[in-house]
């Protein structure tokens, strides 16, 4: 009874094993979202499965896949039981003609048949040559035929024999010549056939067309169940490393148009092991490899220093050190993607009666740009320039000068509403009136809504700052010392057009109530009382000059020394 039961279990197991069918289906990359680090690969495929349980195998997967990020969606009356990534190690198989393309297999077969027929033809020619060669030897060795008769032979018979020999020998030699020529030509043709045959077979061996690779095959295995034969579509997505993009900007300005053209470019690279051929790209500012865990504060203790405290710190475990480091603002290493720290999870979509797919793009914490044109990017780590955005921005052009430090006048393009462009920190090439003038660095996190883009010096605007010695003096008033300072600033426009210019200077700011700073003359300049910075903004006509007077004095006790820093 036990034996019967065991056999029943074994046969049941075998029956269940046979019920699991395996099908390898082809897939293609439908789109790629490139992150600042990493990329999301989207693949599409069609399938047909029979009733029962089927393992659908998708090969051609990047070896840089993050298995935790695998997501599968499908249409059709199936249930997805399992989805996973695995490595398959095939056994090498002997190379044979079946692995060659049909055209090459046909060529090899025709060549082999032609060579065989050519061998028959050459052998037939050789047989004819042998017969004629024997005939020639008989003629050459027969004295009577050669005309070497006896003395008593008649002249007529001798002449007849010589004529026969001559005609027959010439005929044999002619036929031999023709046959040898045909044999030689046939040998050359056969030689060419053999060389071509060897080339095709060498191609078979070198290409290893039918031999499966010795290395592992990266693949996705889906286990599905269906109650009937059904066909449908699949969408597969996963994250890969060894890919990303870096931003680059081109800023082109022309003062005549009052515009600044922003060329937003992405330098895309990938070395994932799989080429991206004519795929739609999306450029995302998200980085899935960044730490997504919110920092937490821990108690921050303060105490008087003593040696006992110091000895206690030696026994602090690594967890406590980590907490204190976080409390002081030091960044702890970001956990790896494999540890499950990212927001990419292994999802299995219930495909029962699913008929459509919905792609959700979250713009709350990142920006994503869909590229209109498909791109082909090889897996070679080379940079590919991809145009993300090209916009014309309104700019307000002004001249700025700080003659206290620099008598040069700088042209500045003021660009507003940059926050709407969702820029990321990157280097920017600057072009002005068609000429490259240098580069700068755009960091949206450190700038206000307005970007002040310096375009260089203008030599046609002259600025002078002069100390007025007669008004700059020092005197004692009671217990106080008064130090007066006076400066004259001259701005001259040598250009043929009006200019908008901002002149900046400053007065000292007291950090002590016993030190007084009195502004005597600012020439209608606007002062920031917190910083002491003064600005004069005005329009200057061509060939016109503007004079600015700056006067201030400092009062303090005469027995104390004041220093400016």
RAKA-V346115 format. One line per field, one symbol per residue. ss: DSSP state (@ for helix, = for strand, . for the rest). psi: psi as a letter, one per 20 degrees, with the letter a starting at -180 (. if undefined). burial: # if it has 24 or more other C-alpha atoms within 12 Angstrom, else .. Layout:
ss = ???
psi = ???
burial = ???
This chain:
ss = .@@@@@@@@@@@@@@@@@@======.========..=============..=======......==========.==.==========........@@@..@@@@@@@@@@@@@@@@@@@@@@@@@@@@@@@@@@@@@@@@.............@@@@@@@@@@@@@@@@@@@@@@@@@@@@@@@@@@@@@@@@@@@@@@@@@@@@@.........==========...=========================....============.....=========......................@@@@@@@....@@@@@@@@@@.........@@@.......==...===.............===....===......===================...==========..@@@@....=======..========.@@@....=======...=======......====..==============.....========.........======....==.....========....=============........
psi = gggggghggghgghghghhoqpppqqrqohrpoprhprqpppqqrqqpqrpbppoppoakqpijqohijpppqqqrmrpohqprprppnqppqqprihiqqgghghggghggghhghhggghhgghghggghggghhgghiohghijmrrhiqqhgggggggggggggghggggggggghggggghhgghghghghghgghhgggghlhipqqhrqpprpppoqpqirpqqaqqppqqpqalraqpqpqpopqohhikqppoooqpopqqliipqoolqpqppqiqoiiqpjppqqqqpoqqrqprhhgghhhhjprhggggghghhijqpqqpqrhhikirjoropopojokpirqpppoojgjrqpopphqqqooqmjjqppppogqoqpppqopqqqqnihhpjqppppooprkhhiilqqprqpppppliqpiaqappnhhiqahppoopjrqoijpppqoppnhhiorpqpncjqppoqppqpppppoirjrqqpqppparqqppjpiippppohpilkqpqohgijpppoprpprpjqqppppoprqpprpijqppqp.
burial = ....................#...#.########################.###################################..........#..#.......#..#...#..#...#..##..#..##..#..#.....###.............##..#...#..##..#..##.##..#...#..##..#..##..#....#.......##########...#.########################...##############.###..############.................................#............#....#.#.#.####...............#####...###.#....#.####..############...##########.#...###..######.......####......#######.#..######..............#############.....###########.....#####..##.###......#####.#.....###########.........
